[in-house]
Amino acid sequence: MSYLLDSLRPLAVVLASLLIVHPFGSVLIRYRANYILRVPEIQIEGLIPAIVPGDFGYFGMMKRVNAVEGWTGFYKGFIPTFLNLLVSGLISSGLWFGRISFQRGMLPSSLPILGTGYGIPSILLSLLVGIPFQIIINRAIVTPYRLSIFGPSTSLKALLTPHERRHLWVLYLTPGLVVGLLLQWVMLHGYLQVRLLFLAQKGPYVLLYIGSLAIAIVFEILCVPLQVTVTKLSVQRNFGLEEASFVEETEGAYLQEYSTVNVNRTRVEAEPYTGLIDCAFKIMREEGGQTLFRAWWMNLLPHFFYQYL
């Protein structure tokens, strides 16, 4: 019995932490995914006037979520986020165990991928699992519909188009998403290497602290535009060449909306982003360059807490 409790303890810690952190993360995704056309002379086919007037900031988005959807709106996407953490943890544990077993000679030498190439299968599996999860999580957060954990098939009708549900591999072809996630991984790996090399130097603790924090600030500021574009790309749906109206299908699923007023809106799908660079340029052209740095300070908070602890 005690062994079972010890095994469940890490899971309980992750669940409790997620209950605290998820509302802030969901607001961040909503804020970065929100589309506000700033240049009136730009004409986009099928564009509907924005329901959300102006950019009211991260805390303004938080107030709007509470006003329109209530406290339950902060926990949209909670279940897939938890499942993503659980699956990612199992994959990481399996790869770690495989690497240790390989190093101790418990596995045959015909498996060199678990040796020095540990990072390669790790990133490949992370992308394989992470891309569908990230798409579902982000869409579950920004959708205006109430999704039930007891009706996953119905909920998926609101999150994925019929084309995506028939061909799940299409999710991996979402324009620019794979490239964006790979770049995030490369930048994170480079940041960790630079930070470790810096902390290995000898010197006063204060200088090492300031230097390490400066490296983190530069890294996070560089990452914010990439995270904003990846967020916008993940909520852009993929349609087939000949497909029935997605809106008609979601209405046929009898999904209930939180309100007649949406918390946020996404870019019209008549002219989708065609890639990572295209997305970044269209954001700057239509919404303004400052949109690429939405809530940049949110990326820095974990570093301050980590340095303090």
C-alpha positions as CSV (number, residue, x, y, z in Angstrom):
1,M,0.0,0.0,0.0
2,S,2.8,2.4,0.9
3,Y,4.5,1.6,-2.4
4,L,1.4,2.5,-4.3
5,L,1.1,5.8,-2.4
6,D,4.7,6.6,-3.1
7,S,4.1,5.9,-6.8
8,L,1.1,8.2,-6.9
9,R,2.8,11.1,-5.0
10,P,4.6,12.6,-8.0
11,L,1.4,12.4,-10.0
12,A,-0.5,14.2,-7.2
13,V,2.2,16.9,-7.1
14,V,2.0,17.5,-10.9
15,L,-1.8,17.7,-10.7
16,A,-1.7,20.1,-7.7
17,S,0.8,22.3,-9.5
18,L,-1.1,22.3,-12.7
19,L,-4.3,23.4,-10.9
20,I,-2.4,26.5,-9.8
21,V,-0.4,27.3,-13.0
22,H,-2.9,26.3,-15.7
23,P,-5.2,29.4,-15.4
24,F,-2.3,31.7,-16.0
25,G,-1.1,29.7,-18.9
26,S,-4.5,29.5,-20.5
27,V,-4.9,33.3,-20.4
28,L,-1.4,33.6,-22.0
29,I,-2.5,31.4,-24.9
30,R,-5.7,33.3,-25.3
31,Y,-3.9,36.6,-25.3
32,R,-1.2,35.5,-27.8
33,A,-3.7,33.8,-30.1
34,N,-6.1,36.8,-30.1
35,Y,-6.3,38.5,-33.5
36,I,-6.8,42.3,-33.7
37,L,-6.6,44.0,-37.1
38,R,-4.8,47.3,-36.5
39,V,-4.4,48.5,-40.1
40,P,-7.8,49.5,-41.5
41,E,-6.7,49.8,-45.1
42,I,-5.9,46.1,-45.2
43,Q,-8.8,44.2,-46.8
44,I,-9.0,40.5,-46.0
45,E,-11.7,38.5,-47.7
46,G,-14.4,37.3,-45.4
47,L,-13.1,39.4,-42.4
48,I,-15.7,40.0,-39.8
49,P,-15.3,43.2,-37.7
50,A,-13.4,42.4,-34.5
51,I,-15.7,41.7,-31.5
52,V,-12.8,42.4,-29.2
53,P,-11.9,46.1,-29.6
54,G,-8.2,46.9,-29.0
55,D,-5.4,45.2,-27.2
56,F,-6.2,45.3,-23.5
57,G,-3.2,43.4,-22.3
58,Y,-2.7,40.2,-20.4
59,F,-4.6,41.2,-17.3
60,G,-7.4,42.7,-19.5
61,M,-7.7,39.3,-21.1
62,M,-7.9,37.7,-17.7
63,K,-10.7,40.0,-16.7
64,R,-12.5,39.3,-19.9
65,V,-12.3,35.5,-19.4
66,N,-13.8,35.9,-16.0
67,A,-16.5,38.2,-17.2
68,V,-17.6,36.1,-20.1
69,E,-16.9,32.5,-19.1
70,G,-16.4,32.6,-15.3
71,W,-13.8,30.6,-13.4
72,T,-14.4,27.5,-15.5
73,G,-13.0,29.4,-18.5
74,F,-9.6,29.5,-16.9
75,Y,-9.5,25.7,-16.8
76,K,-10.3,25.0,-20.5
77,G,-7.8,22.6,-21.9
78,F,-6.8,21.3,-18.5
79,I,-7.4,17.6,-19.2
80,P,-5.4,17.4,-22.4
81,T,-2.6,19.5,-20.7
82,F,-2.5,17.0,-17.9
83,L,-2.5,14.0,-20.3
84,N,0.3,15.7,-22.3
85,L,2.4,16.0,-19.1
86,L,1.7,12.4,-18.1
87,V,2.6,11.0,-21.6
88,S,5.7,13.2,-21.9
89,G,6.8,12.1,-18.4
90,L,6.4,8.4,-19.3
91,I,8.4,8.9,-22.5
92,S,11.2,10.7,-20.7
93,S,11.3,8.1,-18.0
94,G,11.4,5.3,-20.6
95,L,14.2,6.9,-22.5
96,W,16.1,7.6,-19.3
97,F,15.7,4.0,-18.2
98,G,16.7,2.8,-21.6
99,R,19.9,4.9,-21.6
100,I,20.9,3.8,-18.1
101,S,20.2,0.1,-19.0
102,F,22.3,0.5,-22.2
103,Q,25.2,2.0,-20.3
104,R,25.1,-0.8,-17.8
105,G,25.1,-3.4,-20.5
106,M,21.5,-4.5,-19.8
107,L,20.5,-3.9,-23.4
108,P,22.1,-5.3,-26.6
109,S,24.7,-3.1,-28.4
110,S,22.4,-3.1,-31.5
111,L,20.6,-0.2,-29.9
112,P,23.1,2.6,-30.2
113,I,20.3,5.2,-30.4
114,L,19.9,5.0,-26.7
115,G,23.5,5.8,-26.1
116,T,25.1,9.0,-27.2
117,G,22.1,9.9,-29.4
118,Y,19.7,10.0,-26.4
119,G,18.6,13.5,-27.4
120,I,17.6,12.5,-30.9
121,P,14.9,10.0,-30.0
122,S,13.8,12.3,-27.2
123,I,13.1,15.3,-29.5
124,L,11.5,13.1,-32.2
125,L,9.1,11.4,-29.7
126,S,8.4,14.8,-28.1
127,L,7.4,16.2,-31.5
128,L,5.4,13.1,-32.4
129,V,3.4,13.3,-29.2
130,G,3.6,17.0,-28.5
131,I,2.3,18.4,-31.8
132,P,-1.2,16.9,-31.6
133,F,-1.4,17.7,-27.9
134,Q,-0.4,21.3,-28.4
135,I,-2.9,21.8,-31.2
136,I,-5.7,20.2,-29.1
137,I,-4.8,22.1,-26.0
138,N,-4.6,25.5,-27.6
139,R,-7.8,25.0,-29.6
140,A,-9.6,23.8,-26.5
141,I,-8.6,27.0,-24.7
142,V,-9.7,29.4,-27.4
143,T,-12.9,27.6,-28.5
144,P,-16.1,29.3,-27.4
145,Y,-17.8,26.0,-26.8
146,R,-18.2,24.1,-23.6
147,L,-16.4,20.8,-23.9
148,S,-17.1,17.8,-21.7
149,I,-14.6,15.2,-20.6
150,F,-17.3,12.6,-20.8
151,G,-17.9,13.2,-24.5
152,P,-14.4,13.3,-26.1
153,S,-15.7,12.4,-29.6
154,T,-18.1,15.3,-29.5
155,S,-15.5,17.7,-28.1
156,L,-13.1,16.7,-30.9
157,K,-15.7,17.8,-33.5
158,A,-15.3,21.4,-32.1
159,L,-11.5,21.2,-32.1
160,L,-10.6,19.3,-35.3
161,T,-12.0,19.6,-38.8
162,P,-13.5,16.5,-40.5
163,H,-10.3,16.5,-42.7
164,E,-8.1,16.5,-39.6
165,R,-10.1,13.7,-37.8
166,R,-10.0,11.5,-40.9
167,H,-6.3,12.1,-41.5
168,L,-4.6,12.8,-38.1
169,W,-1.2,13.0,-39.9
170,V,-2.5,16.3,-41.3
171,L,-1.8,17.9,-37.9
172,Y,1.9,17.4,-38.5
173,L,1.6,19.3,-41.7
174,T,0.1,22.4,-40.1
175,P,2.1,25.2,-41.8
176,G,5.2,26.2,-39.9
177,L,4.3,24.4,-36.7
178,V,6.9,21.6,-36.8
179,V,9.6,24.2,-37.8
180,G,8.6,26.5,-35.0
181,L,8.7,23.7,-32.4
182,L,12.1,22.5,-33.6
183,L,13.5,26.0,-33.4
184,Q,12.2,26.3,-29.8
185,W,14.0,23.1,-28.9
186,V,17.2,24.2,-30.6
187,M,17.1,27.6,-28.8
188,L,16.3,26.0,-25.4
189,H,19.2,23.5,-25.9
190,G,21.6,26.3,-26.8
191,Y,20.5,28.4,-23.9
192,L,21.0,25.6,-21.4
193,Q,24.5,24.9,-22.8
194,V,25.5,28.6,-22.6
195,R,24.1,28.9,-19.1
196,L,25.9,25.8,-17.8
197,L,29.2,27.1,-19.3
198,F,28.7,30.5,-17.7
199,L,27.9,29.0,-14.3
200,A,30.9,26.8,-14.5
201,Q,33.1,29.9,-14.3
202,K,34.6,31.1,-11.1
203,G,33.7,34.4,-9.7
204,P,31.6,36.4,-7.2
205,Y,28.1,34.9,-6.6
206,V,26.4,38.3,-7.4
207,L,28.1,38.6,-10.8
208,L,27.2,35.0,-11.7
209,Y,23.6,35.6,-10.6
210,I,23.3,38.8,-12.7
211,G,25.0,37.2,-15.7
212,S,22.9,34.1,-15.5
213,L,19.8,36.2,-15.3
214,A,20.9,38.4,-18.2
215,I,21.4,35.3,-20.4
216,A,17.9,34.1,-19.4
217,I,16.4,37.5,-20.3
218,V,18.0,37.6,-23.7
219,F,16.9,34.0,-24.4
220,E,13.3,34.5,-23.4
221,I,12.9,37.8,-25.3
222,L,14.2,36.1,-28.4
223,C,11.8,33.2,-27.9
224,V,8.6,35.3,-27.4
225,P,8.0,36.0,-31.1
226,L,8.5,32.4,-31.9
227,Q,6.0,31.3,-29.2
228,V,3.5,33.9,-30.4
229,T,3.7,32.6,-34.0
230,V,3.5,29.0,-33.0
231,T,0.4,29.7,-30.9
232,K,-1.3,31.4,-33.8
233,L,-0.4,28.6,-36.2
234,S,-1.6,25.9,-33.8
235,V,-5.2,27.3,-33.7
236,Q,-5.3,27.6,-37.5
237,R,-7.3,24.6,-38.7
238,N,-6.6,22.4,-41.8
239,F,-9.4,21.9,-44.3
240,G,-9.8,19.4,-47.1
241,L,-10.3,20.5,-50.7
242,E,-13.9,19.4,-50.6
243,E,-15.3,19.6,-47.2
244,A,-18.6,20.5,-45.6
245,S,-18.9,23.6,-43.5
246,F,-17.1,23.1,-40.2
247,V,-19.5,25.5,-38.5
248,E,-22.5,23.5,-39.6
249,E,-20.9,20.3,-38.2
250,T,-20.1,21.9,-34.8
251,E,-23.6,23.2,-34.6
252,G,-24.9,19.7,-35.5
253,A,-23.0,18.3,-32.5
254,Y,-25.2,20.4,-30.2
255,L,-22.3,22.1,-28.5
256,Q,-23.2,24.8,-26.1
257,E,-21.3,28.1,-26.2
258,Y,-20.4,30.0,-23.0
259,S,-21.8,33.3,-24.3
260,T,-23.0,35.1,-27.5
261,V,-19.8,37.2,-27.1
262,N,-16.5,35.5,-27.7
263,V,-13.6,36.1,-25.4
264,N,-11.1,36.3,-28.3
265,R,-11.0,35.7,-32.0
266,T,-8.6,34.2,-34.5
267,R,-7.6,35.3,-38.0
268,V,-10.1,34.6,-40.8
269,E,-9.3,31.2,-42.4
270,A,-10.0,32.4,-46.0
271,E,-6.4,33.5,-46.2
272,P,-4.4,31.2,-43.8
273,Y,-0.8,31.5,-42.7
274,T,1.3,29.5,-45.1
275,G,4.3,29.1,-42.8
276,L,6.3,30.4,-39.9
277,I,7.9,33.3,-41.7
278,D,4.6,34.2,-43.5
279,C,2.8,34.2,-40.1
280,A,5.4,36.5,-38.6
281,F,5.3,39.0,-41.5
282,K,1.4,39.0,-41.5
283,I,1.4,39.6,-37.8
284,M,3.6,42.6,-38.2
285,R,1.7,43.9,-41.2
286,E,-1.9,43.4,-39.9
287,E,-1.5,43.6,-36.1
288,G,1.7,45.4,-35.5
289,G,5.2,44.3,-34.5
290,Q,4.5,44.7,-30.8
291,T,2.1,41.7,-31.1
292,L,5.1,39.4,-31.5
293,F,6.1,40.4,-27.9
294,R,2.8,39.9,-26.2
295,A,3.3,39.3,-22.4
296,W,7.1,38.9,-22.9
297,W,7.5,39.4,-19.2
298,M,5.6,36.2,-18.4
299,N,8.5,34.3,-19.8
300,L,10.9,35.9,-17.3
301,L,8.9,35.2,-14.1
302,P,10.0,31.6,-13.8
303,H,13.6,32.6,-14.1
304,F,13.3,35.1,-11.3
305,F,11.6,32.6,-9.0
306,Y,14.1,29.9,-9.9
307,Q,17.1,32.3,-9.2
308,Y,15.5,33.3,-5.9
309,L,14.9,29.8,-4.8
